[in-house]
Amino acid sequence: MVATTDITTADGTVRGLRGRRVSRWRSIPFAAPPVGELRFRAPQPVQPWRGVRDATQFGFAAMQHRNGARIGPRTQQPTGEDCLTLNVTVPNEPAAGPRPVMVFIHGGGYFIGTSALGLYSGARLAVRGDVIVVSINYRLGAFGYVDFSEYSTPANAFDSNLGLRDQVAALEWVRRNIAAFGGDPGNVTIFGESAGAHAVLALFATPAAAGLFHRGISQSPPADWASSPADAKLFAQRCVTELGATATTAAERLRTASANDIRRAVDRAINRILHDQPGLFPGAPLVDGEYLPLSPIDAFASGAAHRVPLIIGTNQDEATLFTRFDDTLPTTPERIHWLLRQSGADAESRVTAAYPGYPSPKAAVRVGGDFTFWRPSLQVMESHSRYAPTYAYRFDFAPRAIQLAGFGATHALDLLPVFGATDTPIGRAMTIAGGQRGLRAVTRQFMDNWLAFARTGSPLPSWPAYTEDRRATWIIDYPPHVAYDPDKTKRLAWQGVRIPALT
């Protein structure tokens, strides 16, 4: 017989599963379903329920291509607009007091992904660190990161920054309810990878998120993603055109079209932009001057970002994953030429000279990864270190099988050690050619530093803070070490390079 456990939240009682080491609640609603009249509207409060709500099974992932919601080799989570839910994992051992809370925001470019991935439950992280792990869904792509507000009418109003607003609503739920699960609402760490890492930085720049979290961890963020009002307007126009609507018919079409029709139209618009303008991604939070007053990069530079501790870093070989599965980054000389000429006549020669062997394929891939992830992360490290404790890292380790496959320390590889997946089937497969001892050591580095940070606001003492004068960077490898201003020549070469505007 499956053991269950009930918790009463502010909205009603939820029934979860009690396992051997942890208890889990799945797909708890943190906002009303954004369907019908609430499509393209800011998240609204949950309607309280009577009785016990089942939270033993996952509901819907956010609307996306079904392959994006894959949660197993042959398993895909159903997708739907009714997706504003979160999951809670709690250690079963009694706690001496309220537990720290770690809220994970999944990646996927803001258009795919789900919190239902087994890795994201954080069970091993929760047990090792005696913390509560929360993983959240938020609206993606067409329903979360396109600003259709210019098409609003008295009968059909549309809001902007919906995905970002969803993330704030989830954190508000944590503040109201996590104490019922034994968590400390005054000790919340947000962490995420890729687009989820960018979401962490966007929340740092969002006034409505003030006080809802107390530290953040940003793993491989494309940190300078942001949509200007002009870019957002042009992108929305292209999406409406793909949907077969005009300015006068857009509101009704957006309200009545099927979710899949809207999703497919926006995916087509995104794919055309990624093909025509490598390095630009249009589906990002909108700098609207109100909900998001400044882009994350500008908020950090001006000191307007929330002044709480931050861990931020990237992987040594970020872009190799994309060349195999998702060719959207500027990783060829042709794409790099187009991109860098947008930043001035000498940008291309200056940057490429810093990469020995360029234009070889390997060097070009490194340029594309550094442009997308490392270059803007440096700006955040520099800026935030002036105002709050900041800790920088670079992840260099890759088991031999991953190296032989040509990936190295690629994008998203860090998720496995962070969540303690060394002894899972995928962890064992990665070390089939050796490297198990190294992977275990790297896993301890990640987990213990992340947990120390979540508990105290500082990683372990061996990791010094980042400052502009020393630029101390924790190199996560086997063995680990601290480097000071690693890849200085490349860092200087990237100065002044920016993402171009949408055309």
C-alpha positions as CSV (number, residue, x, y, z in Angstrom):
1,M,0.0,0.0,0.0
2,V,1.3,3.5,-0.9
3,A,1.8,5.7,2.1
4,T,0.4,9.2,1.8
5,T,0.7,12.4,3.8
6,D,-1.6,15.4,4.1
7,I,-0.6,19.1,4.6
8,T,-3.0,21.9,5.0
9,T,-2.0,25.0,3.0
10,A,-3.6,28.5,2.9
11,D,-5.7,27.3,-0.1
12,G,-6.7,23.8,1.2
13,T,-5.3,20.4,2.1
14,V,-3.0,18.5,-0.3
15,R,-2.2,14.8,-0.2
16,G,1.3,13.7,-1.2
17,L,3.4,10.6,-1.3
18,R,5.5,9.5,1.7
19,G,8.6,7.5,0.5
20,R,11.4,6.0,2.4
21,R,13.5,9.1,2.8
22,V,11.4,12.0,1.5
23,S,7.8,13.0,1.1
24,R,6.6,14.6,-2.2
25,W,3.7,16.7,-3.3
26,R,3.2,17.2,-7.0
27,S,1.4,19.8,-9.1
28,I,0.1,21.9,-6.3
29,P,-1.6,25.0,-7.9
30,F,0.0,28.3,-7.0
31,A,-2.3,30.4,-9.2
32,A,-5.6,30.0,-10.9
33,P,-5.6,28.1,-14.2
34,P,-4.7,30.7,-16.9
35,V,-7.4,29.5,-19.3
36,G,-10.5,31.1,-21.0
37,E,-10.7,34.7,-20.0
38,L,-7.4,34.4,-18.0
39,R,-5.4,33.4,-21.1
40,F,-2.6,36.0,-21.6
41,R,-3.5,37.6,-18.2
42,A,-1.3,38.0,-15.1
43,P,-1.6,35.1,-12.7
44,Q,-4.7,35.2,-10.4
45,P,-5.2,33.8,-6.9
46,V,-6.0,30.1,-6.5
47,Q,-9.6,29.4,-5.6
48,P,-9.5,27.6,-2.2
49,W,-10.9,24.1,-2.2
50,R,-12.7,21.9,0.3
51,G,-11.7,18.4,1.3
52,V,-8.3,16.9,0.2
53,R,-6.7,17.6,-3.2
54,D,-4.7,14.8,-4.7
55,A,-1.0,15.9,-5.1
56,T,0.4,12.4,-5.8
57,Q,0.5,12.8,-9.6
58,F,1.8,15.4,-12.0
59,G,-0.7,17.5,-14.0
60,F,0.2,19.4,-17.1
61,A,3.5,20.8,-18.3
62,A,3.3,24.2,-19.8
63,M,2.2,24.4,-23.5
64,Q,5.2,23.5,-25.7
65,H,6.2,21.0,-28.4
66,R,5.6,17.6,-26.8
67,N,9.3,16.6,-27.1
68,G,10.2,19.4,-24.8
69,A,8.1,17.9,-22.0
70,R,9.9,14.5,-22.2
71,I,10.4,13.1,-18.7
72,G,11.8,9.7,-19.6
73,P,13.2,7.9,-22.7
74,R,9.7,7.0,-23.8
75,T,7.6,9.2,-21.6
76,Q,6.3,12.7,-22.3
77,Q,4.2,14.7,-19.8
78,P,0.9,16.0,-21.2
79,T,0.9,19.7,-21.9
80,G,-1.8,22.3,-21.4
81,E,-2.5,25.8,-20.4
82,D,-3.5,24.7,-16.9
83,C,0.1,24.5,-15.8
84,L,0.7,26.9,-12.9
85,T,1.7,24.3,-10.4
86,L,4.7,23.5,-8.2
87,N,6.2,20.4,-6.5
88,V,7.5,20.1,-2.9
89,T,10.1,17.6,-1.6
90,V,10.7,17.3,2.1
91,P,13.1,15.0,4.1
92,N,11.2,12.6,6.4
93,E,13.7,12.9,9.2
94,P,12.6,15.2,12.0
95,A,14.1,18.7,11.8
96,A,15.5,20.7,14.7
97,G,13.8,23.8,13.2
98,P,12.5,25.4,10.0
99,R,14.4,24.1,7.0
100,P,16.0,26.3,4.4
101,V,14.1,26.3,1.1
102,M,15.6,25.9,-2.4
103,V,13.3,26.8,-5.3
104,F,14.4,25.4,-8.6
105,I,13.5,27.1,-12.0
106,H,13.9,24.8,-15.0
107,G,15.5,25.8,-18.2
108,G,14.6,25.2,-21.8
109,G,15.0,28.6,-23.6
110,Y,11.7,29.8,-22.2
111,F,9.9,27.7,-24.6
112,I,10.3,24.0,-23.5
113,G,10.9,22.2,-20.2
114,T,9.0,21.0,-17.1
115,S,9.4,20.7,-13.4
116,A,8.2,17.1,-13.5
117,L,11.7,15.8,-14.6
118,G,12.7,13.3,-12.0
119,L,16.1,15.0,-11.5
120,Y,14.4,18.2,-10.5
121,S,12.6,16.7,-7.5
122,G,15.8,17.3,-5.6
123,A,15.4,14.3,-3.3
124,R,19.1,13.7,-2.9
125,L,19.8,17.4,-2.4
126,A,17.0,17.6,0.2
127,V,18.3,14.6,2.2
128,R,22.0,15.6,2.0
129,G,21.4,19.2,3.1
130,D,18.2,18.8,5.3
131,V,16.5,21.4,3.0
132,I,13.1,21.6,1.3
133,V,13.3,21.6,-2.5
134,V,10.5,23.3,-4.5
135,S,10.4,23.0,-8.3
136,I,8.0,25.2,-10.3
137,N,6.3,25.5,-13.7
138,Y,5.7,28.7,-15.5
139,R,4.1,29.7,-18.8
140,L,6.5,29.2,-21.7
141,G,6.8,30.5,-25.3
142,A,3.6,31.8,-26.8
143,F,1.8,32.0,-23.5
144,G,4.6,33.3,-21.3
145,Y,7.1,35.3,-23.3
146,V,5.3,37.1,-26.1
147,D,3.9,40.6,-25.4
148,F,0.5,40.7,-27.1
149,S,-0.6,43.7,-25.0
150,E,-0.8,46.0,-27.9
151,Y,-3.6,43.9,-29.3
152,S,-5.7,44.4,-26.1
153,T,-9.3,45.5,-26.5
154,P,-12.0,46.3,-23.9
155,A,-13.3,42.7,-24.4
156,N,-9.9,41.0,-24.6
157,A,-7.1,42.4,-22.3
158,F,-3.6,41.0,-22.4
159,D,-0.8,41.4,-19.9
160,S,3.0,41.3,-20.5
161,N,5.8,39.4,-18.7
162,L,3.6,36.5,-17.9
163,G,6.3,33.9,-17.3
164,L,8.1,36.2,-15.0
165,R,4.9,37.1,-13.2
166,D,4.2,33.3,-12.8
167,Q,7.6,32.9,-11.1
168,V,6.9,35.7,-8.7
169,A,3.5,34.2,-7.9
170,A,5.2,30.8,-7.2
171,L,7.5,32.6,-4.7
172,E,4.6,34.3,-3.1
173,W,3.0,30.8,-2.6
174,V,6.3,29.7,-1.0
175,R,6.2,32.6,1.4
176,R,2.5,31.9,2.4
177,N,2.7,28.1,2.6
178,I,6.2,26.6,3.0
179,A,6.0,26.8,6.8
180,A,3.3,24.2,6.7
181,F,5.8,21.8,5.2
182,G,8.4,22.7,7.8
183,G,10.2,25.3,5.7
184,D,11.6,28.7,6.6
185,P,10.0,31.5,4.5
186,G,12.8,33.8,5.7
187,N,15.5,31.6,4.1
188,V,14.7,31.0,0.4
189,T,17.3,30.4,-2.3
190,I,16.2,30.5,-5.9
191,F,18.4,28.5,-8.3
192,G,18.1,27.6,-12.0
193,E,20.0,26.5,-15.1
194,S,20.1,28.1,-18.6
195,A,16.8,30.0,-19.1
196,G,16.1,29.1,-15.5
197,A,19.4,30.8,-14.5
198,H,18.3,33.8,-16.5
199,A,15.0,33.8,-14.7
200,V,17.0,33.9,-11.4
201,L,18.7,37.1,-12.7
202,A,15.4,38.5,-13.9
203,L,13.9,38.0,-10.5
204,F,16.9,39.9,-9.0
205,A,15.8,42.8,-11.3
206,T,12.0,42.5,-10.5
207,P,10.7,44.9,-7.8
208,A,7.7,42.6,-7.1
209,A,10.1,39.9,-6.1
210,A,11.7,41.9,-3.3
211,G,11.8,39.9,0.0
212,L,10.5,36.7,-1.7
213,F,14.0,35.2,-1.8
214,H,17.2,35.8,0.1
215,R,20.0,34.5,-2.2
216,G,20.3,33.1,-5.8
217,I,22.3,30.6,-7.8
218,S,22.5,31.2,-11.6
219,Q,24.0,28.2,-13.6
220,S,24.9,29.1,-17.2
221,P,22.6,32.1,-17.7
222,P,22.3,33.8,-21.1
223,A,22.5,36.9,-18.8
224,D,21.8,39.7,-21.3
225,W,18.6,38.3,-22.8
226,A,15.9,40.9,-22.6
227,S,13.3,42.3,-25.0
228,S,13.1,46.0,-25.6
229,P,9.6,47.4,-26.3
230,A,10.5,47.8,-29.9
231,D,11.8,44.2,-30.2
232,A,8.8,42.8,-28.3
233,K,6.4,44.7,-30.6
234,L,8.0,43.4,-33.8
235,F,8.1,39.9,-32.4
236,A,4.5,39.9,-31.5
237,Q,3.6,41.2,-34.9
238,R,5.4,38.3,-36.5
239,C,3.6,35.9,-34.2
240,V,0.2,37.3,-35.1
241,T,1.0,37.1,-38.8
242,E,2.1,33.4,-38.4
243,L,-1.3,32.9,-36.6
244,G,-3.1,34.2,-39.7
245,A,-4.4,37.3,-38.0
246,T,-4.2,41.0,-38.6
247,A,-4.0,43.9,-36.2
248,T,-7.8,44.2,-36.2
249,T,-8.5,40.4,-35.8
250,A,-5.6,39.6,-33.5
251,A,-7.4,39.9,-30.2
252,E,-10.3,37.6,-31.1
253,R,-7.9,35.1,-32.7
254,L,-5.6,35.0,-29.7
255,R,-8.6,34.5,-27.4
256,T,-10.3,31.8,-29.5
257,A,-7.6,29.9,-31.3
258,S,-6.5,26.5,-29.9
259,A,-3.5,26.5,-27.7
260,N,-1.6,24.3,-30.1
261,D,-2.3,26.6,-33.1
262,I,-0.9,29.6,-31.1
263,R,2.0,27.6,-29.9
264,R,2.9,26.4,-33.4
265,A,2.6,29.9,-34.8
266,V,5.0,31.4,-32.2
267,D,7.4,28.5,-32.6
268,R,7.6,29.2,-36.4
269,A,8.3,32.9,-35.7
270,I,11.0,32.0,-33.2
271,N,12.7,29.5,-35.5
272,R,12.8,32.1,-38.4
273,I,14.5,34.6,-36.1
274,L,17.0,32.1,-34.8
275,H,17.9,31.2,-38.3
276,D,18.1,34.8,-39.6
277,Q,19.7,36.5,-36.6
278,P,22.0,34.1,-34.8
279,G,22.7,35.1,-31.2
280,L,19.4,36.8,-30.7
281,F,16.6,35.2,-28.8
282,P,13.3,37.1,-28.9
283,G,11.3,35.2,-26.3
284,A,12.7,36.8,-23.2
285,P,11.3,39.0,-20.4
286,L,10.2,42.4,-21.6
287,V,11.8,45.6,-20.2
288,D,8.5,47.4,-19.9
289,G,9.6,50.1,-17.5
290,E,7.1,48.9,-14.9
291,Y,7.0,45.3,-13.9
292,L,10.6,44.9,-15.2
293,P,12.0,48.5,-15.1
294,L,15.5,47.5,-16.4
295,S,17.0,44.6,-18.1
296,P,18.8,42.2,-15.7
297,I,22.2,43.4,-17.0
298,D,21.3,47.0,-16.5
299,A,19.8,46.4,-13.1
300,F,22.9,44.7,-11.9
301,A,25.2,47.4,-13.4
302,S,23.2,50.2,-11.7
303,G,22.9,48.5,-8.4
304,A,19.1,48.3,-8.8
305,A,19.1,44.5,-8.5
306,H,18.2,43.0,-5.1
307,R,21.3,43.1,-3.0
308,V,21.4,39.6,-1.8
309,P,24.2,37.0,-2.2
310,L,24.7,35.4,-5.7
311,I,26.5,32.4,-7.1
312,I,26.9,32.6,-10.8
313,G,29.0,30.6,-13.3
314,T,29.2,28.8,-16.6
315,N,30.5,25.5,-18.1
316,Q,33.8,25.3,-20.0
317,D,32.2,23.8,-23.1
318,E,28.7,25.3,-23.2
319,A,28.0,25.2,-26.9
320,T,29.0,21.6,-27.8
321,L,25.5,20.3,-26.8
322,F,23.8,22.7,-29.2
323,T,25.8,21.7,-32.2
324,R,24.5,18.2,-31.8
325,F,20.8,18.7,-30.9
326,D,19.8,22.4,-31.3
327,D,21.8,24.4,-33.8
328,T,20.6,27.8,-32.6
329,L,23.8,29.4,-31.3
330,P,26.4,31.4,-33.3
331,T,28.8,28.5,-33.6
332,T,30.1,28.7,-37.2
333,P,32.3,31.4,-38.7
334,E,29.5,32.6,-40.9
335,R,27.1,33.1,-38.0
336,I,29.9,34.6,-35.8
337,H,30.8,37.0,-38.6
338,W,27.2,38.3,-38.9
339,L,26.9,38.6,-35.1
340,L,30.1,40.3,-34.3
341,R,29.9,42.9,-37.0
342,Q,26.9,44.3,-35.2
343,S,29.2,45.4,-32.4
344,G,31.6,47.4,-34.5
345,A,34.2,47.1,-37.2
346,D,37.0,45.7,-35.0
347,A,34.9,43.4,-32.8
348,E,35.3,40.3,-35.0
349,S,39.0,40.5,-35.3
350,R,39.5,41.4,-31.6
351,V,37.4,38.5,-30.4
352,T,38.5,35.8,-32.8
353,A,42.2,36.6,-32.2
354,A,41.6,35.6,-28.6
355,Y,40.7,32.1,-29.6
356,P,43.7,30.1,-30.9
357,G,42.9,28.0,-34.0
358,Y,39.9,30.1,-35.1
359,P,38.1,29.6,-37.5
360,S,38.5,25.9,-36.8
361,P,35.1,24.2,-35.8
362,K,36.3,23.7,-32.2
363,A,37.3,27.3,-31.8
364,A,34.1,28.6,-33.4
365,V,32.0,26.5,-31.1
366,R,33.9,27.9,-28.1
367,V,33.2,31.5,-29.4
368,G,29.5,30.8,-29.7
369,G,29.2,29.4,-26.2
370,D,31.3,32.1,-24.6
371,F,29.2,34.8,-26.4
372,T,25.9,33.4,-25.2
373,F,26.8,32.4,-21.6
374,W,30.2,33.4,-20.3
375,R,30.5,37.0,-21.7
376,P,27.3,38.3,-20.1
377,S,27.8,36.3,-16.9
378,L,31.1,38.2,-16.5
379,Q,29.1,41.5,-16.5
380,V,26.8,40.3,-13.8
381,M,29.8,39.1,-11.6
382,E,31.5,42.4,-12.0
383,S,28.5,44.5,-11.3
384,H,26.9,42.6,-8.4
385,S,30.2,42.2,-6.6
386,R,30.1,46.0,-5.9
387,Y,26.9,45.7,-4.0
388,A,26.5,42.2,-2.5
389,P,28.5,39.0,-1.9
390,T,29.1,37.3,-5.3
391,Y,30.7,33.9,-6.0
392,A,31.9,32.9,-9.4
393,Y,32.6,29.5,-10.8
394,R,33.5,27.6,-13.9
395,F,32.7,23.9,-14.4
396,D,35.5,22.1,-16.2
397,F,34.9,18.4,-15.4
398,A,33.7,15.8,-17.8
399,P,33.9,12.0,-17.4
400,R,36.0,10.3,-20.1
401,A,32.9,9.0,-22.0
402,I,31.6,12.5,-22.3
403,Q,35.0,13.7,-23.5
404,L,35.3,10.9,-26.1
405,A,31.8,11.9,-27.4
406,G,33.2,15.4,-28.0
407,F,31.0,17.2,-25.5
408,G,33.4,18.1,-22.6
409,A,31.9,20.1,-19.8
410,T,28.9,21.0,-21.9
411,H,25.7,22.9,-21.2
412,A,23.4,21.3,-18.6
413,L,26.0,18.7,-17.6
414,D,26.2,20.5,-14.2
415,L,22.6,19.6,-13.4
416,L,23.6,15.9,-12.7
417,P,26.2,16.7,-9.9
418,V,24.0,19.5,-8.4
419,F,21.2,17.1,-7.9
420,G,23.4,14.2,-6.9
421,A,22.7,11.9,-9.8
422,T,26.1,10.1,-9.7
423,D,24.5,6.7,-8.8
424,T,21.6,7.0,-11.2
425,P,21.5,5.1,-14.5
426,I,22.6,8.2,-16.4
427,G,25.4,8.9,-14.0
428,R,26.7,5.3,-14.3
429,A,26.4,5.5,-18.1
430,M,28.6,8.7,-18.1
431,T,31.3,6.9,-16.2
432,I,31.3,3.6,-18.2
433,A,34.7,4.6,-19.6
434,G,36.0,5.8,-16.2
435,G,35.8,8.9,-14.1
436,Q,33.4,7.7,-11.4
437,R,35.7,8.8,-8.6
438,G,36.0,12.3,-10.2
439,L,32.3,12.6,-10.8
440,R,31.6,11.7,-7.2
441,A,34.1,14.3,-6.0
442,V,32.6,16.9,-8.3
443,T,29.1,16.0,-7.1
444,R,30.2,16.6,-3.5
445,Q,31.7,20.0,-4.5
446,F,28.5,21.1,-6.1
447,M,26.1,19.8,-3.5
448,D,28.0,20.9,-0.4
449,N,28.7,24.4,-1.7
450,W,25.1,24.9,-2.9
451,L,23.8,23.6,0.4
452,A,26.1,25.8,2.5
453,F,25.1,28.8,0.4
454,A,21.4,28.0,0.9
455,R,21.9,27.7,4.6
456,T,24.2,30.6,5.3
457,G,24.5,32.8,2.2
458,S,28.2,31.7,1.7
459,P,29.6,28.6,0.0
460,L,32.3,26.6,1.8
461,P,35.3,28.6,3.1
462,S,37.6,27.4,0.3
463,W,35.6,29.4,-2.2
464,P,36.6,33.1,-2.0
465,A,34.2,35.9,-3.1
466,Y,34.5,37.5,-6.5
467,T,35.8,41.0,-6.6
468,E,36.8,43.2,-9.5
469,D,40.4,43.5,-8.4
470,R,41.0,39.7,-8.0
471,R,38.2,38.0,-9.9
472,A,38.5,34.8,-7.9
473,T,36.8,32.0,-9.7
474,W,36.2,28.5,-8.3
475,I,37.1,25.9,-10.9
476,I,35.0,22.9,-10.4
477,D,37.1,20.0,-11.5
478,Y,38.9,16.9,-10.1
479,P,40.7,18.3,-8.2
480,P,39.2,21.7,-7.8
481,H,41.2,25.0,-7.6
482,V,40.8,28.7,-7.5
483,A,41.8,30.8,-10.5
484,Y,42.2,34.5,-10.6
485,D,40.9,36.3,-13.7
486,P,40.8,33.1,-15.8
487,D,40.9,33.7,-19.6
488,K,41.7,37.4,-19.1
489,T,42.6,37.9,-22.7
490,K,39.2,36.6,-23.8
491,R,37.4,38.6,-21.2
492,L,39.0,41.8,-22.4
493,A,38.3,40.9,-26.1
494,W,34.6,40.5,-25.4
495,Q,34.2,44.0,-23.8
496,G,31.7,46.1,-25.8
497,V,30.1,43.1,-27.6
498,R,26.3,43.0,-27.3
499,I,23.3,41.2,-28.6
500,P,21.8,43.0,-31.6
501,A,18.3,44.3,-31.9
502,L,15.6,42.4,-33.7
503,T,15.2,43.5,-37.4
